[in-house]
């Protein structure tokens, strides 16, 4: 990962404290060395620390650690003793403690009884051991989930689950110990019964009875406490796994390349949510394998110690119960698969219907949507009924096995008593213990259903994790600067097989170009813009930014340099301010309002009593198409990218508003910046110096505006004369 050249102007214009201005560039470099490209502003937020204290009020060392956690929430940060500095620990962050003025460096190497250090501008110098001793040294690490976002890992969903459980194996070991203690305390009631029947009743030893009763009551109390402690430990581990893995899978969903993203949003969302069934199954199965099943054998061994051969009865019933479970497994797989598939479809229909309710009502299609809903509900109910019936059969079978075991123990125990090998109290104790020994059998039906749910969900999650990501190990280049030159060479792209591809043999966009992309509906304008913005990956050919293949440039850098505005601007639930600064560094209200004035969005802000705190609903519902475009354009002006790629940015605006916004857009742009705009409106054409005409996925005409306009007029005249 290249260490990026820091644009200090970005920090100077933002309202950050001096310490953050010094530390943020160093943190950017350390994250780049760890394999994750991070924009500068992500380390400069004056957010509150994990303890609720403002980062700006912390001491420099704690401030650096908390700033690192703003981006790498799951990472670990450790203070390193000076004598423990070694090559495997590099790079390290050094912060001075001697001078009143804050000083910080990155320790990059060890050389000649000293260290090679780098300052915030990337300059390297030599520090002696005495100089390093005058400050504190911090090791800032990157967690596996952060490497996932950085594209540095290809773990499957199964690997992530196993890793999450292994990371918390100490909790499960403690839970096994807790189960052992619960089992020991659980035996007390059975042994208490045996002692009462064998010693207290025959001798009327009531003093012994009181001692035994107090002892067994204490055992019951301890058993209750241990069960609560075990449940709390497992619940906390499950919550930690849930937090970690939900971030992993949600992050992967965001990172999937745009052209590879599933078309059915509702079904896709439902599939991601299924990771909870995998987590539940893995935690419950781990305890079943490590604790419940082994202790069933332990209880049978206790029966053997009390009654000898009588233990063969529950020992025979135990594998019989497992056999019934495995016999039912085949049908359970089939019915569970059907249920999950139909549930995903139903969830997809729900999301589609709610999100597109206006379209549904406009064509009076409620009856059709309801019909599809009823069909899916019927199919789900049918598969669910089959699954429940199968579970009921399995549960009833295991209960019958428990009853047979009880009858068998009583019968064989009677013979043992007649032969003098067992007491009455021992027989009653064995019958109680056998109930505990066969308790795991009752879990088998639910575990089988959970297993199939988890297996299907895991296969789906594995498929999602295998989808191509924007972040990948070969996307690590962070150029020092960006001129805005784009070159397209032998490009080919199509959404699906057997469809006409977009094919561009050669296209070059230079700094200072103001380009209008024209063409009929379906000619490939929007697809071309998405390829130029780096949102889509060409299937053949390459797109270069400053002679570097875009697929090798770090995604974060690409997003900072290329601003893209789609036809349909999507807003998110939150305030107007939150939508305007989404993904941007900290900006003052004056900066936000200044940009809003250029897009006329300030009129909506001033006319509303909440100003910038106007609440925006999901998708920007309640705002007109023009207002959503104004928000998108304002966000773009605040971001100030080197290249602006706009897809019909004023399509929903009237002529006067369009003229004002376009004038500001072009006037405020640097003369060497690049603007590429798909538009058919005359208001934007006066600022254009080049036109590209698309036709059937190919560039039909490309050249200076006057020459292209002349050519288009000739073509129109020729068609009119026919």
LINQUI-V797308 format. One record per pair of residues at least 6 apart in sequence whose C-alpha atoms are under 8 Angstrom apart, sorted by the first residue. I is the first residue (numbers start at 1). J is the second residue. If there is no record, write none. Layout:
i: [I,I]
j: [J,J]
//
This chain:
i: [1,1,1,1,1,1,1,1,1,2,2,2,2,2,2,3,3,3,3,3,4,4,4,4,4,4,5,5,5,5,5,6,6,6,6,6,11,11,12,14,14,14,14,15,15,15,16,16,16,17,19,19,20,20,20,21,22,22,22,23,23,23,24,24,24,24,24,25,25,25,26,26,26,26,26,27,27,28,28,28,28,28,30,30,30,30,31,31,31,32,33,34,34,35,35,35,35,36,36,36,36,36,37,37,37,37,37,37,37,38,39,39,39,41,41,41,42,42,42,43,43,43,43,44,44,44,45,45,45,45,46,46,46,47,47,47,48,48,49,49,50,55,55,55,56,60,60,61,61,65,65,68,69,72,72,72,74,74,74,75,75,75,75,76,76,76,76,77,77,77,77,78,78,78,79,79,79,79,80,80,80,80,81,82,82,82,86,87,87,89,90,90,90,90,91,91,91,91,91,92,92,92,92,92,92,92,93,93,93,93,93,93,93,93,94,94,94,94,94,94,94,94,94,95,95,95,95,95,95,95,96,96,96,96,96,96,96,97,97,97,98,98,104,105,105,105,105,106,106,106,107,107,107,107,108,108,108,108,109,109,109,110,113,113,114,114,114,114,115,115,115,115,116,116,116,116,117,117,117,117,118,118,144,145,145,145,147,148,148,148,149,149,149,149,150,150,150,151,151,151,151,151,152,152,153,154,154,155,156,156,156,157,157,157,157,158,158,160,161,161,164,164,164,165,165,168,171,171,171,172,172,172,174,175,175,175,175,176,176,176,178,178,178,178,179,179,179,179,179,180,180,181,181,182,182,182,182,183,185,185,185,185,186,186,186,187,188,188,189,189,190,190,190,190,190,191,192,192,192,193,193,193,194,194,194,194,194,194,195,196,196,197,197,198,198,198,198,199,200,200,200,234,238,238,238,241,242,242,246,249,249,250,252,252,252,253,255,255,255,256,256,256,256,257,257,257,257,257,257,257,258,258,259,259,259,260,260,262,264,265,265,266,266,266,266,266,266,266,266,267,267,267,267,268,270,270,270,271,271,271,271,272,274,274,275,275,275,275,277,277,277,277,278,278,278,278,278,281,281,281,281,285,288,292,293,295,296,296,296,296,296,297,297,298,299,299,299,299,300,300,300,300,300,300,301,303,303,303,303,303,304,304,306,306,306,307,307,307,307,307,307,307,310,310,310,311,313,313,313,314,314,314,314,314,317,317,317,318,318,320,321,321,321,321,322,322,324,324,324,325,325,325,325,328,328,329,331,332,332,332,332,332,333,333,335,335,335,335,336,336,336,336,336,336,337,337,337,338,338,339,339,339,339,340,342,342,342,343,343,345,346,346,346,349,353,353,360,387,391,391,391,394,395,395,398,398,399,402,402,405,406,406,406,409,409,409,410,410,413,413,414,416,417,417,470,471,471,474,474,475,475,475,475,475,476,476,476,477,477,477,478,478,478,479,482,482,482,483,483,483,483,483,484,484,484,484,484,484,484,484,484,485,485,485,485,485,485,485,486,486,486,486,486,486,486,486,486,487,487,487,487,487,487,487,487,487,488,488,488,488,488,488,488,488,488,489,489,489,489,489,489,489,490,490,490,490,490,490,490,491,491,491,491,491,491,491,491,491,491,491,492,492,492,492,492,492,492,492,493,493,493,493,493,493,494,494,494,494,495,500,500,501,502,502,502,502,502,502,503,503,504,504,509,510,511,511,511,512,512,512,512,512,513,513,513,513,513,513,513,514,514,514,514,514,514,514,515,515,515,515,515,515,515,515,516,516,516,516,516,516,516,516,516,517,517,517,517,517,517,517,517,517,518,518,518,518,518,518,518,518,519,519,519,519,520,520,522,523,523,523,523,523,524,524,524,524,524,525,525,525,526,526,529,529,529,529,530,530,531,531,531,532,532,533,533,533,533,534,534,534,537,542,542,543,543,544,550,560,560,561,561,561,562,562,562,562,562,563,563,563,563,563,563,563,563,564,564,564,564,564,565,565,565,565,565,565,565,565,566,566,566,566,567,567,567,567,568,568,569,569,569,570,570,570,571,571,571,571,571,571,571,572,572,572,572,572,572,573,573,573,573,573,573,574,574,574,575,575,575,575,575,576,576,576,576,576,577,577,577,577,579,579,580,580,580,580,580,581,581,581,582,584,584,591,592,593,595,595,595,596,596,596,597,598,598,598,598,598,599,599,599,599,599,599,600,600,600,601,601,601,601,604,605,605,605,608,616,620,625,626,626,626,626,629,629,629,633,636,637,642,642,643,643,643,643,644,644,644,645,645,645,646,646,646,646,647,647,647,648,648,648,648,649,649,649,650,651,655,658,659,659,662,662,663,666,688,689,689,690,690,690,690,691,691,691,691,691,691,692,692,692,692,692,693,693,693,693,694,694,701,702]
j: [32,33,34,35,36,37,476,477,478,32,33,476,477,478,479,28,29,32,33,478,28,29,32,478,479,480,121,122,479,480,481,25,40,120,121,480,21,41,21,585,586,587,588,586,587,588,44,45,46,56,60,102,43,44,56,44,103,104,120,64,104,120,40,41,43,44,67,40,120,121,93,105,106,119,120,43,68,37,38,39,40,43,91,92,106,140,37,38,142,38,91,141,142,147,150,152,476,146,147,149,150,476,150,476,478,554,555,556,557,556,556,557,560,584,585,586,70,71,585,67,68,70,71,67,585,586,67,70,585,586,54,55,56,54,55,70,54,55,55,66,66,63,66,67,63,95,102,95,136,77,140,140,75,142,143,146,142,143,145,140,141,142,143,140,141,142,143,138,139,140,141,138,139,140,136,137,138,139,136,137,138,139,137,132,133,137,110,109,110,139,107,108,109,139,106,107,108,109,139,106,107,108,137,138,139,140,104,105,106,107,137,138,139,140,104,105,106,107,132,135,136,137,138,102,103,104,105,135,136,137,102,103,104,132,134,135,136,134,135,136,134,135,119,117,118,119,120,117,118,119,115,116,117,118,115,116,117,118,115,116,117,116,128,129,126,127,128,129,126,127,128,129,124,125,126,127,124,125,126,127,124,125,153,244,247,248,153,154,248,252,251,252,255,471,471,472,473,469,470,471,472,473,472,473,473,465,466,465,462,465,466,458,461,462,465,458,462,245,245,279,241,244,245,241,283,237,233,234,237,234,286,287,230,230,233,234,287,287,290,291,226,227,229,230,226,227,230,291,292,291,295,223,226,222,223,226,227,295,219,220,222,223,219,220,223,433,216,219,216,220,428,429,430,432,433,429,212,213,216,425,428,429,424,425,426,427,428,429,425,209,425,424,425,423,424,425,426,205,206,208,209,283,279,280,283,279,276,279,275,272,465,272,464,465,469,464,469,470,471,467,468,469,470,467,468,469,470,535,536,537,535,536,495,536,537,467,468,268,348,348,351,344,345,347,348,349,350,351,352,344,345,347,348,348,344,347,348,344,457,460,461,461,454,457,454,457,458,461,450,453,454,457,453,454,455,457,458,447,450,451,454,447,440,440,440,437,436,437,438,439,440,315,437,437,433,434,436,437,311,314,315,433,434,437,311,310,311,430,433,434,310,311,422,426,430,413,416,421,422,426,427,430,409,412,413,409,405,408,409,405,409,434,437,438,401,402,405,438,441,401,397,398,401,441,441,444,394,397,398,394,444,445,448,390,394,448,390,387,390,448,449,452,449,452,383,384,386,387,383,384,387,449,452,453,452,453,456,380,383,379,380,383,384,453,376,379,380,376,380,376,373,376,377,373,360,369,366,449,445,446,449,445,442,445,441,442,442,435,438,434,431,434,435,427,430,431,427,431,422,427,427,422,423,424,555,554,555,551,552,551,552,553,554,555,552,553,554,552,553,554,553,554,557,553,546,561,642,511,546,642,672,673,510,511,545,546,642,643,672,673,674,508,509,510,511,545,546,547,508,509,510,532,543,544,545,546,547,506,507,508,509,543,544,545,546,547,504,505,506,507,508,541,542,543,544,504,505,506,507,541,542,543,503,504,505,506,540,541,542,502,503,504,505,506,538,539,540,541,542,543,501,502,503,504,538,539,540,541,501,502,503,538,539,540,500,501,502,539,501,696,697,697,524,527,528,696,697,698,697,698,698,699,674,674,672,673,674,671,672,673,674,675,672,673,674,675,676,689,690,674,675,676,687,688,689,690,675,676,677,688,689,690,691,692,676,677,678,679,685,688,690,691,692,525,676,677,678,679,691,692,693,694,525,678,679,680,691,692,693,694,525,693,694,695,694,695,696,694,695,696,697,698,694,695,696,697,698,678,694,697,647,678,645,646,647,676,536,564,537,538,543,543,645,562,563,564,645,550,551,558,551,549,550,549,550,550,558,639,641,641,642,643,641,642,643,644,645,636,639,640,641,642,643,644,645,636,644,645,646,647,632,633,636,644,645,646,647,649,646,647,648,649,646,647,648,649,625,629,628,629,632,619,620,628,579,616,617,618,619,620,628,579,616,617,618,619,620,615,616,617,618,619,620,615,616,617,612,613,614,615,616,612,613,614,615,616,592,612,613,614,631,635,592,631,632,634,635,587,635,638,635,638,639,638,638,602,634,637,638,602,631,634,603,634,660,661,664,665,630,633,634,660,661,664,630,657,661,627,630,631,634,611,611,612,614,614,622,628,652,650,651,652,653,649,650,652,649,644,665,673,674,673,674,675,676,674,675,676,675,676,677,675,676,677,678,677,678,679,677,678,679,680,677,678,679,658,679,683,683,683,684,683,684,684,687,705,704,705,702,703,704,705,701,702,703,704,705,708,699,700,701,702,703,699,700,701,702,700,701,708,708]
//
